[in-house]
Amino acid sequence: RRLLAVTGDDTEKGILSTDSPAQQKGVNALPMDSLAQPKGGTSKKKFETKKKYGLWLQHHGDHAVQKNPSSDSAKKSVSVKQLLTKLENTLTEHGSESPDDSQQNGEYHKDLVDGKGSDNNSAPTSPPTASPLQRLRSMREKTQLPKDVGTSMFDAEWSVVQSSISNKKKKNFTVLTYGGDQQTLLGTKIARMFPNTSVLTVIPSAYHSTFTSHRSMLKSLSLSNVLSFSQDLTPEVVTSLHSLPDLLHFQFLGVEAFQFLVPLGSDFVHHLGRILTLARTTFLEVPSPFQLSTGVALLRGEVEMNLGIFRGFVIAALKSAGVTESSVSVIEQNKRTDGSLNELKLLNITVLRMTRTVNLDCADYEASLVVSTPFRVTLKTPREEKTLVRAGVSVSLAFLLKLELEKEERSRLFGNYLELPLHDDMCPLHIVWKTGRLHYCATLADKIHSHSMADLNDEAMTELLKEQLKKEKKPFSFIEYESRKGQISLPLAAAFPNSTFISLESDKKWAYEHFDRVKSKKLFNNAIGLVPSDSALLRKLLESPDFMRFQFLGLNRFLMMILEMPKKEFGTMLGQLFATGLTTLVQMPSSQALSLAFSTFFPSLVQFLQSQKSFLREDHPLPFFKEVELRLAAESARADVTNNVTASVIKPSYGPPDLVHSWQVLKVDIRNLTTTVNHHFDYELDGHSRKYSQICLSNKTGWQVYLIRKSDGFKIPFNALH
């Protein structure tokens, strides 16, 4: 098959066959939209060619705006070969992208998402020039209109979207966007305006600057209910998504949805049908007249195009994917700005009745996903038919993994996965992403397990710590790293009023909320420090003569360390931690949970370790992950001290009988420690230079801690650690 392609300065070479040298180097397919609007001036010969096929370029300075002057001109009949030849002649060079474009583009987009872009008093500056790699542009994006014109187009599309979703302000719903800047911005604004939504932003892989600016904007807006993917909706990807028991509520598709029209030919009808049936309601951008004519020529062998025929084409695509009843309407908006005519055309497509075959679990057991009117989604098996409760409100983890998560999102969801309870079957089809977090929901379940597992984990952790602390007969000191809002420290401080509890938290809001709860409960044996629990702090504690009886590191902080820190830094911090308290308790993922998590998020690694793939809890941990808690402590912990320790693993027992927690507690006790310390904590503030050797000796029946002053060998015993 032949692909329309361009690369760098070779844009005039035109159509490249799949076996051409340029194609062998990975040249991307050029969709119809990229051929529709060359930049800058147009020769008379090419101008006449475009006029003949329904494309009229009217120039306003450096900006070109499309119009279709005559419906008669669209009724010419040509062969596919002739049409492709004409397309080849329309190839022109694209502008280059400056290094600062991504950042400027991100700021411009952030204004639109925040609603600042409609200020008519702002200077009409142009958005950044498109990169040669950014070929899949819609009619609006390719014209490179001034900012206020582009803003008006965005506002027009947003008004259409807002009218459809305004009644869902407090409801959960799912959204997928696919396309360039316009669709990306829509998804971001929906996520910002509707915090209960779950948004998947899929950006074609060629749109590098759009993807970079989008991720920068998400970071600045602190949006956790958006996942972004640099991914093409290839036939392979769409087919795999279509086989999953997922149905999105909304999706917004740009003309990029037509990027595989040329390679697929007549098979594109089935491909488009599968895309459209991934959601109940789809807003599909209508391609330009030139694109429509090209599409019909490729599929029917003649050029005879109007909006009605295109609508019929969409209905045929829906039927090919199992839709028996649908609603397809046209939305048009026109607005003049600075003498230019800007036109917005969308198809509003709603699936009313549909049946498609999907996988029910990881054993490839199949069921029928049935959509009926009024909107009801069920899964039908030979034995039963049950409501798919998660349809339109969440997305399966399997769906996200098919789209190939970015490294940052993969790490975040990996950590989130390790907080879930372990069910009998942990197949990714039974785990859903909803408003920024993972939840367990079997495909045939009656409800999503969206109750706060964090609360249950905190209660179980608190009870486990109480059992350990009760063994200490004297008052003691206890320090918690990254204490959040005091969920662990406060109940412990209440249970042991004669002991001292220090809670360190880096988030100011959480620390002050914790402090308010301390005052209201009058638990003044709990002190809060607003300080990050990082390697700098642990280094100061290690060099300080202050020594804790107990210290606790929770699951959230442990996961942040293991996922974000380089291996060497993680090992050093763990070693320093074990040397600053007589007993250290670390809440960490169990070997069973780690084995399942790696099997889910890094299957290629697990397949290297074990050929058989299973998500059943009883089949884990895999041999490689057995006793990983103890091995992790022994192989990772490093510090510039002499420290002999004993370690054991404690399993939580709190909670319902059928609940299996995904975490355990690693208990590390110092048996023989020798380290050099200074006169006091943070000694560098006053330059106190006196040094001591700190000695800690312990066994199962008791312990002793003392200092030896290096200047004269004087011994200073610690009679208590409270």
N, C-alpha and C positions, 0 to 999 in steps of 0.2 A: 504494500500500500504506500501511497505517496503522502508526505507531510509537507505542509507549508512552513518554512523555517527561515529565520534570519539570525545572524550573529555578528555583533560588533560592526566593523566597517564593510562587511560582506553583504549588506542588505540588498544590494542590487542584483545579487546572484539568483534571487528568487527561489523557486521550488527546488527542494533538495530531495532526492530519493533516499530511502532508508539505508542504502548501502553506500551513500556518498561519503567522502572523507569528513565533511563537516558534521554529518549526522552521526558518524562513528565517534566523534568527539563529544557527543552528548548535547547536540543542538536541540532546543525545546521546540515543540510544535507551535506554530503561530495560528491562533484562532482567527475567525473571520473579522472580529472587531478591530484587530490590529491593522488590518488591511484597509479598513474603511476610512481612516482619517489621517493622511500624511500631514506632517508638520511643515509650516512655512508655505512658500509659494508653490504653485501647481502649473505645470506646463500646459499649453493649449491642447496638445494631443491627449494627455492624461485627463484633463478637465472634461473633454468631450466624452471620453470613455466612461467617466463616472456619471456624467449627466445621462448617458444612455441607459445606465443601470440604476437609475433612481436616486443617485447621490448628488446633492448640490452643495457646494462649499461657498458660503458667503463670508468674506473676510472682513473682520473688524480689527484693524491694527494687526497684532501678531496672533489674534485668536480666530479660530475657525468654528463656525456654528453650522450644524447640519440642518438641511430642509429637504423635503421631498416635493418638488414643484409639480409633478405630473404623475397621476396614477396610471396614465396610458403608457408612460415610458417603462413601467414595471412589467408590462405584458409581453415583452419581447421573448422569443423562444431561442435558446442557444443550447448547444450540447454541453455536457459537463466538462469535456476537454477544452472547448472554447472558453468556457467561464474561468477555468483554472488558469488558462493563458492570460486572460484579462486580469485576474488577480495577481499574477506574477508581475505584470506591468505596473501595478499600483504600489509595489513595495518601495518605500522610501526610508531614508535614515531617520532614526529617532534621536532625540536629544540625550545628552549625557547627564549624569547625576553628580552633583557636587558632594564633597565629603560631609557637608553640614546639612544635607537635605533631610536626613532621617530625623535629626533633632528639631529642625524647623517644622517639619511635617507633624511631628508629635505635638508641638506646642499649638499649631493651628488646629489640629484635631481635638486637643483637650478643650480649647475654647468652644468648639461646636458641641462637645459632649456636655460641658458645663452650661450651655445656653448663652455663651457670650458672643457667638459668631454673628448674630443678627444685628449688631450695632451698625447702623448706617453711617455713623460719624467716623468709623474706623477707616484707615487708609486702605484703598482697594489694591492690595498687593497680591501677586499671583502665588498660588501654592507651588511647591518645588517641582522642577522639571522631571518628567518620568525617566527612569533608567531604561537602557536598552533591554534589560531583562524583564521589565514590567510591560508585557505585551498584551495581557488580557484586560484591556480597559473598556469600560462602558462608554457610551456616547458622551455622557456628561464629563467623565474624567479625562477623556482624550482631548477635549477642546481647550483645556487649560484656561478656564475662565478666571477672571479676577476673584479675589477671596469673597467679596460680598455676593457675587453671582453664584459661586459654588455653594455659599452658605444658604442662599435662597433655595437652591435645588435640594440641599440636605434637609432644610426646614419643611419643604413640600413633601418629601418622602416620610419624614418623621411624623408629620401631621396625619398621614395615611396610617402609619403604624400605630400611633398613639390612640387613634379612634377605635382600633381593633382590640387593643389590650388594656384600655383605660379601666375597664371594670374588673381587672385582675390585680388591683393594687396590693391586696392583702393575701392573695392566693399564690400557691406554688405553681410554676409552669416552666417548661423547657423551651429553649430557643437555639436554633443553629443558624449561623450566617456563613455564606460562602461567596467570596468575591473580593473586590478591591477596597479602596478607602470607604466608599459609601456604605457597603454592607458591614464593614468592620466597625465603623463609627456607630451605626445603628445598634449593633450588638452591645457595644460598650455603653451607650446611653441607656438602653433597656436595663442593663445590669445595674447601672447607677440609680435609675429612677424606680426600679422595682427590685429591691434587695432580696425578695423571696424567690426570684427566678434563678435558673441555672442556664448559663449561656455558654455555648460552644462556638468559638470563632475560628473558622477554617479559612486559611489564606493560601492561595495557590503558591507552590514552592518558588515560582519565578519572582514573586513580589517581595524581594528581600527587604527593601527599605520600608515598605508598608508593615511587614511583620516586625521589624526592629522598632519602629516608632510606636506600633500598637503595644508591644510589651513594655516599652518605656512608660507609656501612658497608664497602663494597668498598674505599674509599680507606683507611680506618683499618686494615683487615685486610691490605692490600697483596696482594690476590688478582689475579693476572694471567691466570688460566685461566677467567675469567668475562667475558662480554660482556652488557651490559644494553640493552634496547630498550624505548622507549615506543611501543608499536605494537599495534593491534587486529588480530586474525587475521580480517580481512575475507575474503569469498569471493574477491576479486581476489588478495589476498596469498597465500592458501592454494593457489589454483589455480596460481599461478606457482611456489610452492615445490614443489608436487606434481609439476611437470614437470622438476625437477632430478634428476640422478643421485646423490641423497643419501638415506641411510637412517640415522636416529639410532638409538642403542641404547635409550635410555629417554626418555620424556617424562611429565611430571606435569601434568595439566590440572585446573584448578578448574572450578567451575560457569560461569565466564566463557566456557568453550568453547561454551555454549548461548546467548550473547548475541545471535546473529543468527537465533534460532529464529523469532521473530515476523515479521521482514521477509521471510525466505526461505520460510516455510510448508513445503510438502511437499518443496521443493528442499533443505531443511536436511539431509535424510538423506544426500545426496551430499556436501554441505559437511562434515558430521561424518566421513564416511568418508575424505575426503581428509586431514583432520587426523589421524585415527587411524593412517593408513598412512604418516605421515612418520617413524614409529619402529617398531622391532621390538616393544618392550614399552611399553605405556601404562598409567599409573595414572590413572583418570578418577574424579573426585569425583562421587558420586551426588547429584543435586539433591534438594531437600526434596519431600515428598509433594505440596505445592501446585504446585511447579514441574513435577513429573512429570505431574500431572493436566492442567495447562494445556497442556503439550506435546502430550499425546495428543489433547486436544480440538482443538488447532489442526491436527494432522496427520490425525486420524481422525474428527472431528466428534462424539466422545462422550467422557465421562470414565469410564474404567475402567482403573485403574492399579494395578500392583504391580511389585515388583522383577523378577519373571520377564518381564513384558512389556517393561520397560525394557531388560533384557538382550537380548531378541529384537530390539528396535529397534537396539541397537548392532551386533548381528550383521548385520542388514540393511544398516546403513551401511557396514560392512566389505565386504560383498559388492558393493555398488554401486561400490566403489573398486578392484575386481579381486582381492579376497581370496577364495580358495577353501577355505582351512582356517585356523581360528583357535581360540584358547583364551580363553574369557571366564569368569572366576570372580569371586565376590563376597567382599570382605574386610570384616568387621564387627568393631568394637571398641566396648564400652560401659564406662563408668567413672563412678561417682558421686563428685562433689566438692561439698562444702558443700550437700548435699541436692539438687543439680541432676543431671539425667540428660544426659550428653553422649554423642552417638553419632557414630561415624566410619564411613562407608560408602564404599568404593572399589571400582571395577571394575578387575581386573587383566586387561588385554587383550594377548595375544601373537599376532602374525602368524606363522603357520606356513608357509603357501603363498600366494604372491601374484604377480601380473604387472601391471605398469603401464608405460605409455609415458613415456619421458624424453628430454630433449635430450642428445646426446652431446658436442656442441661448440657454439661460437658461430655456426656456420653452420647451426644448427638441424637437423643430421643426427640422426635419431631412432634409439633402440634400446629394447629391452624390459628393464626392471629386474625380475629374477626372484628371488623368495625361495623357498627349498625347505628341507625338513627332512632332517637336522639343519641348524641355522641356517647357510645358505650363500646369499650374494648374488652374482648374476652379471649381466653386461650382455650381452644377446644381440642380435647384428646378423645380417643375412642371410649374412654371411661367417663369423662366428665367435662364440663365447661365452666370455667371460673373467670371472674372478673380480673383483669390485669390492673391491679390497684395502682401500680406505679406509672402507668401510661400517661404521658403528658406532664408529669410532675417530677420525674427523675430520669436518669440515664444510667444504663448498666455499666459497670467497670469494663466489661468486655467490649462495649461500644467505644469507650475511650482508648482502650489498648489497640483496637483496630486502626484508630486514627493516628497512632504513634505519638505518645506523650513526649513533650520536651523534657530535658533533663531536670529542670527545676520543678515542674509539675509532677514528674514521676517520683522525685524524692519526697515531695510534699504528701502525695497520696500514699506512698510507701509507708511513711510515718503514721498517717491517718489509719491505714489498714491495720497496723500493729496495735492500735487502740481498740479494735473491734473484739468482741467475744468470739471464741472459736466454735462454730456450729459443725454439725456432722459433715455437711457438704459445703466447702468454701469455693465452689466454682465461681469465676468472675461474673457469670450470668446472674448469680444470686446476690451480688453486691451492687448497690446503686450509689450514684453521686447525686446529691441533692443539696442545693444552696451552699456549696463549698465544702461539704463533708461526705464521707462514705458512710453508708448504712447497710445493714443486712436486710434483704428482702428476697426470699425464694420466689421464683417465677410464678408459682401457684399460691403464694401466701395471701392471707386475707388483709395484711397490713404491713407497712414498712416499720421496722424496728427503729423508730426515730427518737425513742426516749434517750435521755442523756446518759450514755455509757460513761461519760466523764464523772458524773456524780456517783454512779455505782462503783467505778474504779476507786474514787477518792474514799468512799465509805469502806471498801474492802481493804485499801491500803492503811487507813487509819486504824482499823481493828487489828491488822497484822502488827503494826508498830506498837500498839498498846500492849499486846501480848509479849513483845520483846522487852519493852521498857519496864514492865511489871517485875521483871527478874532483878532489876537493880533496886536494892533496898535503901540506898541513900539518895539524897537530892543529886541531880545530874545536870549537865549542860547538853543542849541539843541545838544543832544548827541545820537549817533547811536552805538549800540552794534553789533559787527561782521558785519562791513560795506562792506565786500568783496572788490570789485574794485571801490566802490563809486557810484554804480548805483543809489542809493537813495540820498546820501549826495550831490553829485556834482550838479544835477539839482536844488536842494533846495538852495544850496549856491549861485547859479546863480540868482535864483528868489528873494532871500532876502539878498542883498549884505551888509546890515548894521547889520546883525545878525551873531552870532558866531556858527559855526558847528564843532563839534568834532566827529571824526570817529575812532572807535577802532576796530582793526582787528588783529587776531592771526596768520594769514598766511603771511609770509614775502613777498612772491612773489606778492600776491594780494595787500598788503599794499604799496609796492614800485610802482606797476603799477598805483595805485590810486594816489600816490604822483606825478608821472610823468604827469598824466592828470591834476592835480591841477596846476602844473607849466605851462603846455601848455595853459591852459585856464585862467591862472592868477587869480584863485579863492582863494586868500590867506586868506579868511575868513573861510576856511575849513582846520582844522588841523587834521593830522593823527597820531594815536598812535598805535605802534606795541605792543599789549598787549592782552592776552586772556580775554574774558568777562566771568570770572568765579566767584565763590562765594568769593574768596579772594579779587578780585577787588571791588566787590559790598560792601563787609564789609568795605573796606577803604573809599569808597564813602559815606557810611552811617555814618561813624564816622568823616567825614570831614565837615567843615562848608560850603563848596562849594555846591550850591543847583541849580539844573537845572530847567529852565522853561518848557522845553519839553524833553522827551527822547523816543527813539523808539527801539523796539526789533522786528526784522524781523522773518518771518516764518521759515527760515532755522535754526536759533538759537533756536527758541522756540521748534521746533520738536526735535532737539538734546537734549534739556533739558528734555523734557517729556519722550523721549524714552530711554535715557541713564542714567539719574539720579535716585537714590532712591527717594521714595516719600517724605521723610522728607527733604532731601537736596533740592529737587525741590521746596517744599513749602517755605523753608527758603529763597532761592534765589529770589523767586517771591515776598515775603514780603519785602525783602530788596530793591528790584527794585522799588516797589510802594512808598517807603519812601525816595527816593533820588531825586525826581523831582516833581514839582507841577502838571504836567500832563504827564502821561505815556501812550503811544500808543503801543499795542502789536498786531502784526499780527498773527492770530492763525486760525486753521481749523474751518470751520463753523460746526454747529451742524449737518447739513445735510451731509457734507463730512465725519465727524467722524462716523456717523451712517452707512453710506455705507462702509467705510473702515473696521470697525469692522465686519460688515456682510460678508465681503470678506475674511479677513485674520484670523478672530477668529469666525467662524460660530457656534461652539459649545456654545460659550458664548451668542451669539445673539439668538440662538434657546432657550436658557434658559430664555431669556427676552421676546422673541416673537416667537410663534410657526410657523407663516407663514413667509416664506423666499422669499424675493423679492429684485431685484437689480434695479428696476425702481425708478428714482429720485423722482417721485411724491409720492412714498410710504415712504419717509424718510423726517425728522428724525423719528426714532422710539420713543415712549413715553419716554424711559429712557434718550435719548440724547437731548430732548428739552431744550433750553436755557442752554446748557452745558457750553457755554463760560462764562456766569455770575456765574454759580455754581462752575466752576473750580477756578475762582479767589476768590470767597468767602470761599470755603472749603479748598483751598490749601495754600493761602498766609499766612505766619507766619514770624514775626520778633520781636525783643526785643524793640519795640517802641509802643507808644500810637498813633494810626493812624485811623482816621475815613475818609472813602472815599465814593465817589459815582462812579458808573460804568455804562457804556452804550455800546451798540454794534453798530458799523457803517458798513454798507454794501457798497462794491465798486460799482460804477456805470459806470466806464470807460470800453470801449470795444464794440464789436459788440452787437447788440440787443439780439441775441440768446445765448450769452455767459453767463454762470453761473459760477462765480468764486467759488473755493472750500475753500475760506478763507474770514474772516471778521476781523474787527479791534476792539479790546477791548480797550475802552478809560476809564482810571482811573484818577479821579481828587481828590486831597487831600482837605478835608474840615477842618480837625483839626489834626495837627501833633505835638507831643512833643517828642524830642529825645535828647540824650546827645552826643555832638560832641567835637572834640579836636581843637587845635589852628589852624591846617592846615592839608592838605592832607598828608598822610604817615608820621604822626608826629613822628613815632618811629625812623626815620632816624637821628633826632637830639635830641630826648628825651624830646621835649617840652611837659610839663605836664599840662598846663592850660586847664580847662574844661568849657564848655558852655552848656546851654540848648537852643536848637533850636526850635523855635515856628513857625508854619505855619497855617494861618487862611485864608479861602477863601469862596466865595459864587459866584453866577452867575454873579455878577457885578464887583467884584474885589478881591484882595488878599493882604495880608501883611505877610512878613517874617522878623523875627528878632532873635537876639541872646541875652541871658542874661548870663553875666559872673558870674560864680558860686562863685568866691572869694569875690565879693562885690555887686552883683546884678545889675551891670551896663548894660543898654539896648543898643544894637547895631543894628539899623534897616537896612534892605536891601531895598534900594529905587528902585532897578531894578534887574531883573534876566536875564542879558544879557552877 
